Every structure is written in structure tokens, then in C-alpha cells.
Amino acid sequence: MTKKKSFVLRLSPEMFKKLEKWAVDEFRSTNGQIEWILNKALKEAGRLKEEKKSDDHSE
């Protein structure tokens, strides 16, 4: 597994509450939801190459 970088993220309580609700709605942790949002934004901005799908579907 890739090692992850930890850092402090300051959010307003209202924003955190909305992110937390969104995460629950999509069966993710709040941290996982934030990572998903950031990953999607990086791909859409062309700053992250999309991973190639392998022919082996056994993950």
C-alpha cells in the first residue's frame, strides 16, 4: 500500500458537516470522501493521469 501524507486541514464546521453527510450517503469515510473529491478534481483539471485499467479484473 502506498504511504499517505498526513496534514492538517481546517474547515468551517458547516463545510465539515456537509462533507460528513455526503460521505455517509456514499458509504465512505469523511477522509475517503475528501480524497475522492480531490482525485476527481485533479483528473478533471488534467493534473493527474487516469490509471490504466488492467485486463486482470481480480483485485
C-alpha positions as CSV (number, residue, x, y, z in Angstrom):
1,M,0.0,0.0,0.0
2,T,1.2,3.5,-0.8
3,K,2.2,5.5,2.2
4,K,0.0,8.6,2.7
5,K,1.0,12.1,3.8
6,S,-0.8,13.5,6.8
7,F,-1.5,17.2,7.2
8,V,-4.0,19.5,9.0
9,L,-7.0,20.7,7.0
10,R,-9.0,23.5,8.5
11,L,-12.7,23.6,7.5
12,S,-15.7,25.5,8.8
13,P,-17.9,23.4,10.9
14,E,-20.7,23.8,8.3
15,M,-18.5,22.6,5.5
16,F,-17.3,19.6,7.5
17,K,-20.9,18.7,8.4
18,K,-21.9,18.7,4.7
19,L,-18.8,16.7,3.7
20,E,-19.5,14.2,6.5
21,K,-23.2,13.8,5.3
22,W,-22.1,13.4,1.7
23,A,-19.5,10.7,2.8
24,V,-22.2,8.8,4.7
25,D,-24.6,9.0,1.7
26,E,-21.9,7.4,-0.5
27,F,-20.7,4.8,2.1
28,R,-17.3,6.4,2.5
29,S,-15.4,7.8,5.5
30,T,-15.1,11.6,5.6
31,N,-11.4,11.3,4.8
32,G,-12.1,8.9,1.9
33,Q,-14.7,11.4,0.5
34,I,-12.3,14.3,0.6
35,E,-9.7,12.1,-1.2
36,W,-12.3,11.1,-3.8
37,I,-13.2,14.8,-4.4
38,L,-9.6,15.9,-4.7
39,N,-8.7,13.0,-7.0
40,K,-11.7,13.8,-9.3
41,A,-10.8,17.5,-9.4
42,L,-7.2,16.7,-10.3
43,K,-8.3,14.4,-13.1
44,E,-10.7,16.9,-14.5
45,A,-8.0,19.6,-14.4
46,G,-5.7,17.3,-16.3
47,R,-3.2,17.3,-13.4
48,L,-3.4,13.6,-12.8
49,K,-3.2,10.8,-15.4
50,E,-6.0,8.4,-15.2
51,E,-4.8,4.9,-14.2
52,K,-4.9,2.4,-17.0
53,K,-7.3,-0.4,-16.4
54,S,-5.6,-3.8,-16.3
55,D,-7.0,-6.8,-18.2
56,D,-6.9,-8.8,-14.9
57,H,-10.1,-7.9,-13.1
58,S,-9.1,-9.8,-9.9
59,E,-8.3,-7.0,-7.4
